[in-house]
């Protein structure tokens, strides 16, 4: 009998992450829900009737590098193999005029969405590589707003993503610095920048580790989940109008459940096993729409920038390593 596969999903207590957890549990996977609020995660799992024994809970605050390391240690103490990691969690503070800093001193959206996941992915590469399963995957959620080549990413409000020459990271990324490019703080752009970093990280993971490990690295945009809790820090009027607009005007709206099923597909479906791909279902949804490989922005395709981002991120999270060649996936163990 084939051993049950295990997936870790960050931010699985609500929204797309919770629905991905349900979809993968329904496929027979054991889901490790890695979340900040374990009581909330437990309640959410019970509310959607996830079968007892189909999931476990682990505490994870991605804005704390110490918490990321502890989460990895706690997972290893469970004694489970790891077949997939889904970097789903994200925070978005579009109304903040001044930066919020993490416990490590980094701007909160970049700390959570990029740096926390960067450290988590690096530490768990060893576990993915050690799995006896032939098919192992690491999936990072993307967003249309970070890709100007997609229709939904062409709106330049508040500003398009732009990492510059990573001046902010190079200078240590601590107060008063709050932007990766070292420029004036813009909360909405900080979110877009962090999601651009996610795609660059996925592509660099693929370049470094896919040939030697066979692990599949990919990203996806599951569609416009306009009522996701990601928008809980936005204006109340936006939270009402945006879903209506996407449902009735653009036709881009997808439910949290459908988005979760699409994440599960990228984790488990044989026809989505190609590495280095950014999967999308497009900006206008039709019933039965199939996934396709979405072209990413010119900046997301910049291999030199991906390498520099990797090196600077490794320094910021305490995983310094050279970028001249692929490294064994055992680097950076907890």
Residue, then its C-alpha position, 0 to 999 in steps of 0.5 A: x500500500x502506498x504511503x499517505x502523502x503529506x503536504x504543508x500549507x501555510x495560512x490554511x486557516x481561511x480562504x484559499x489555503x483552507x479550501x486547498x487543505x480541504x481539496x487535498x484531504x479529499x484526495x487522500x493527503x494528510x494536510x499540515x495546516x501551518x498557521x498563526x492562530x491554531x484555535x482559528x485553524x482548528x475551528x475552520x477545519x471543523x467548520x468545513x468538516x475535514x475528517x479527523x486524522x486528515x490534518x495536523x496543526x503547526x504554529x507558524x508566524x511567517x513574520x518571525x524567522x524564529x517561528x519559521x525555524x521552530x515550525x520546521x523543527x516541530x514538523x520534523x518531530x512529527x516523523x512524517x515524510x514531506x511530499x509537498x509544500x504550499x507557500x500560500x499565506x500572505x498579508x496585505x495592508x493597503x491603507x497603511x501610510x507608514x511601514x509596520x515592522x516585523x519582530x526581525x525589523x523588516x517591513x511586514x508584508x515583505x517579511x511575511x510574504x517573501x522572507x518567511x517563505x524563503x526561509x521555510x522553503x530553504x529549510x524544507x528542501x531537505x525534507x522534500x528531497x528525503x521523501x521516498x515519493x518520486x513526485x514532490x512539489x513546492x508551490x508558491x502562490x502568485x497574484x495577477x497584480x504583480x504581473x503587468x503582462x496579464x490584464x489584471x496586472x496592467x493597473x498601475x495603482x498604487x504603483x507597479x512592482x519594481x525591485x529596482x536594483x534591490x538597494x533596500x535589501x542590500x542596505x540591510x532592509x531595516x528602519x528607516x528602509x521599508x522598500x526593497x528598492x530603497x525608495x519611499x514606502x508605498x504599502x500597496x507596492x510593497x505587497x506587489x513587490x513581495x509577490x514578485x519576489x515569490x515568482x523570482x524565488x520559484x524560478x531560482x529554486x527551479x534553476x538551482x534544485x530541479x535538475x539535481x533533486x527532481x522536485x517540481x517548483x511552480x507558482x500559480x494564479x488561481x483566479x480573482x478570489x475577490x472575497x478572500x480574507x486577504x482584503x480584510x485590511x482594506x476599506x469596507x466599501x472595497x470589500x463590498x464593491x470589489x467582489x461585485x465588480x469581478x462577478x458582474x463586470x470583469x467576469x474574473x471572479x472565482x470562489x475560494x473553493x474553486x481556487x483551493x481546488x486549483x491549488x490542489x491540482x498544482x500540488x497533485x495532478x500529473x499533468x501539472x508536474x512541469x517545473x518552473x511554470x507559473x500556472x494560470x486560468x486567466x482573467x476571465x473565467x468560464x466553466x471548465x476553464x483549463x490551466x495554462x503556462x502564463x508568461x511572467x513579467x520581464x522583471x520576473x524573468x530576470x535571472x541575474x536579479x533572481x540570483x541577487x535576490x536569492x543571495x540578499x534574502x539568504x543574508x537577511x534570513x541568516x542563510x548566506x550561500x554563494x549563487x554561482x552554482x546550484x547548491x545541495x538541498x541540504x543547506x540551511x538545515x534548522 
